[in-house]
């Protein structure tokens, strides 16, 4: 897959995931939020809780899951911590980390609370 094709496929996967959360009654607060440490694909508000979502797309769910590295997890966590600084309750804001896996057919599998430290 070329760089541009891969980029567009990633955007399409993120669109599908955003629609999934909205159908669940949640609000997408930010997409591709960039901080000092990196980027968070999506930040979703679920009532008082913030959900930091990493979207991974590949041919199948297993391959998508395998694309998440330990270094990436650390960057996501650090970036989420930075995002929380802008919230009224700061680091005390209830939050979780989901991984949204998207296969080649556009099917979505959400792994809630997938990233824990």
Number of C-alpha atoms within 10 A of each C-alpha: 7 7 8 9 10 12 12 12 17 18 16 15 23 24 12 16 24 22 14 15 16 14 10 10 12 17 18 17 13 14 16 15 15 15 16 10 15 17 18 23 21 20 23 21 18 18 10 9 12 22 24 26 29 26 24 22 26 20 12 15 18 13 15 19 18 10 12 14 10 9 8 14 16 15 18 23 19 18 20 27 15 17 19 18 13 10 12 9 10 13 15 10 14 14 18 17 21 20 22 26 25 28 18 14 9 17 14 19 13 17 15 14 14 13 17 9 5
